[in-house]
Amino acid sequence: MRQFVAMFLSIGALAIFGQTPEATPEATANKQINLASQELQKITGLVQAGALPRVDLEKAQQDLEDAQDEAILERTLYGDLAVSNLTDQLADEMIAAAQRRVERQQIQVDHARKLVADGIAPLSSVTPLEEELAIRARIDREITRYEYQYPGRSPILLIFFRVAEFEGEPRNLDFEQIRWESRERLRDYDFLEGDANFIRAYS
């Protein structure tokens, strides 16, 4: 792994939007937990009866854990939780849930690569998984956090992290540009207003 210091600008931004009570993402996530739990119970019985291999049980357990972490993210990162109610504990749960999902995805990638190496699966079966997990990062610590409100918008919470190690190459999927830069030159760029306080303090 390569060592570096980088900031995820505006990562973990928590936008507050109105939602109808009958079809909230959190309710959908909880439904997925129930479905995954039922599936796990069914597969457990089939594996005990010898009708399915144990690998299916492990996959069902991972699916349940993934659904549980998704529910945490729906409640914190994507949900309608007010910024003032996002405690340090909830923020830690949010980060841990996201990290666990990345780790489970990496297990799937490693397993798919082994199948390809053994000649059991085609190389194309690994590509979608690798694209979804283009980069893995180890979060070292939180640098700072603060609230910011754009005119006419609900408040958002900006959280900035230090990344201690990473594997892979970052891919720009959402932003105008992405590049490596020294902290001394950060002020040369036109960041969003919400990032300005961090840029002034760090550069």
C-alpha positions in Angstrom: 0.0 0.0 0.0 1.1 3.5 -0.7 1.2 6.2 2.0 -0.3 9.5 1.4 -2.3 12.3 3.0 -5.5 13.3 1.3 -8.8 14.9 2.2 -12.2 13.8 1.1 -13.8 17.3 0.5 -17.4 17.3 1.5 -17.5 13.6 2.1 -20.2 12.6 4.5 -22.4 15.6 3.6 -25.8 15.2 5.1 -28.5 16.8 3.1 -31.9 17.2 4.7 -34.9 16.7 2.3 -38.6 16.2 3.0 -39.8 12.7 2.5 -43.2 11.1 2.4 -43.7 8.8 5.4 -45.0 5.8 3.3 -41.9 5.2 1.1 -38.8 6.4 2.9 -35.4 4.9 2.1 -35.0 3.9 5.7 -38.2 2.0 5.6 -37.0 0.3 2.4 -33.7 -0.6 4.1 -35.5 -2.1 7.1 -37.6 -4.2 4.7 -34.4 -5.4 3.1 -33.2 -6.5 6.5 -36.3 -8.6 7.1 -36.0 -10.2 3.7 -32.3 -11.0 4.1 -33.0 -12.4 7.6 -35.8 -14.7 6.2 -33.5 -15.8 3.4 -30.7 -16.6 5.9 -33.0 -18.7 7.9 -34.2 -20.6 4.9 -30.7 -21.2 3.6 -29.5 -22.2 7.0 -32.0 -25.0 7.0 -31.1 -26.1 3.5 -27.4 -26.2 4.3 -28.0 -28.2 7.5 -30.0 -30.6 5.4 -27.2 -30.9 2.9 -29.2 -29.5 0.1 -26.9 -26.4 -0.4 -23.1 -25.8 0.1 -21.9 -23.8 3.0 -20.7 -21.1 0.7 -24.4 -20.2 0.2 -24.8 -19.7 3.9 -21.8 -17.4 4.1 -23.2 -15.4 1.2 -26.6 -15.1 2.9 -24.9 -13.9 6.1 -23.0 -11.3 4.2 -26.2 -10.1 2.5 -27.9 -9.7 5.9 -24.9 -7.7 7.3 -24.9 -5.6 4.1 -28.6 -4.8 4.6 -28.0 -3.9 8.3 -25.2 -1.5 7.3 -27.3 0.0 4.6 -30.0 0.7 7.2 -27.5 2.6 9.2 -26.4 4.7 6.2 -30.0 5.4 5.3 -30.7 6.6 8.9 -27.5 8.8 9.1 -25.9 9.7 5.7 -28.9 9.5 3.4 -31.9 10.0 5.8 -33.8 12.9 7.2 -31.8 13.1 10.4 -31.3 16.7 11.4 -27.7 17.9 11.5 -28.1 18.9 15.1 -29.1 15.3 16.0 -26.0 13.7 14.4 -24.0 12.8 17.5 -20.4 11.6 17.5 -21.7 8.1 18.1 -24.0 8.2 15.1 -21.1 9.6 12.9 -18.8 6.8 14.1 -21.6 4.2 13.3 -22.0 5.7 9.8 -18.2 5.5 9.1 -18.0 2.0 10.4 -20.9 0.8 8.4 -19.4 2.2 5.2 -16.1 0.7 5.9 -17.6 -2.8 6.6 -19.4 -2.6 3.2 -16.1 -1.9 1.5 -14.4 -4.8 3.2 -17.2 -7.2 2.2 -17.0 -6.0 -1.3 -13.2 -6.7 -1.3 -13.9 -10.2 -0.2 -16.1 -10.7 -3.2 -13.5 -9.3 -5.5 -10.8 -11.6 -4.1 -13.0 -14.6 -4.4 -13.9 -13.7 -8.0 -10.2 -13.3 -8.9 -9.4 -16.7 -7.4 -12.1 -18.3 -9.5 -10.6 -16.7 -12.6 -7.1 -17.8 -11.6 -8.4 -21.4 -11.2 -10.0 -21.3 -14.6 -13.5 -21.7 -13.2 -14.9 -18.2 -14.1 -14.2 -15.8 -17.0 -12.2 -12.7 -16.5 -15.3 -10.6 -17.4 -17.0 -11.8 -14.2 -14.5 -9.7 -12.1 -14.8 -6.5 -14.0 -18.1 -5.2 -12.5 -16.9 -5.9 -9.0 -13.5 -4.2 -9.6 -15.3 -1.1 -11.1 -17.5 -0.8 -8.0 -14.4 -1.1 -5.8 -12.0 1.1 -7.7 -10.1 2.3 -4.6 -9.8 1.1 -1.0 -8.8 3.5 1.7 -8.0 3.2 5.4 -9.3 6.2 7.3 -6.8 7.3 9.9 -8.8 10.0 11.7 -11.3 12.8 11.4 -9.7 16.1 10.8 -12.6 18.4 11.3 -16.4 18.8 10.9 -18.7 21.8 10.7 -22.2 22.7 9.5 -22.7 24.9 6.4 -25.9 26.2 4.9 -26.2 27.3 1.3 -28.8 30.1 0.6 -32.2 28.6 0.3 -31.0 25.1 1.3 -31.2 23.0 4.4 -28.0 22.7 6.5 -25.5 20.1 5.7 -22.7 18.6 7.8 -19.3 18.5 6.2 -16.8 15.9 7.6 -13.1 15.8 6.5 -10.9 12.7 7.0 -7.3 11.9 6.8 -6.6 8.9 4.6 -3.5 6.9 5.8 -3.3 4.3 3.1 -5.0 3.4 -0.1 -5.0 0.8 -2.9 -6.2 1.4 -6.5 -6.5 4.5 -8.5 -9.2 7.2 -7.8 -11.7 7.6 -10.6 -13.6 10.8 -11.1 -17.3 9.9 -11.3 -19.0 12.9 -9.8 -16.8 16.0 -9.9 -15.5 18.5 -12.5 -11.9 17.3 -11.9 -9.8 15.2 -9.6 -6.1 15.6 -9.1 -3.2 15.3 -6.6 -2.1 18.6 -5.2 0.1 19.9 -2.4 -1.7 21.6 0.5 0.1 24.8 -0.1 -1.7 25.2 -3.5 -5.2 24.3 -2.4 -6.2 28.0 -2.4 -5.4 28.3 -6.1 -8.6 26.3 -6.9 -12.2 27.3 -6.9 -13.8 25.0 -4.3 -17.4 25.1 -3.2 -18.2 27.7 -0.6 -18.8 25.0 2.0 -15.3 23.8 1.7 -13.7 27.3 2.0 -13.4 27.2 5.8 -11.4 23.9 5.6 -9.2 25.1 2.8 -8.3 28.3 4.7 -7.4 26.3 7.8 -5.5 23.5 6.1 -3.6 25.2 3.3 
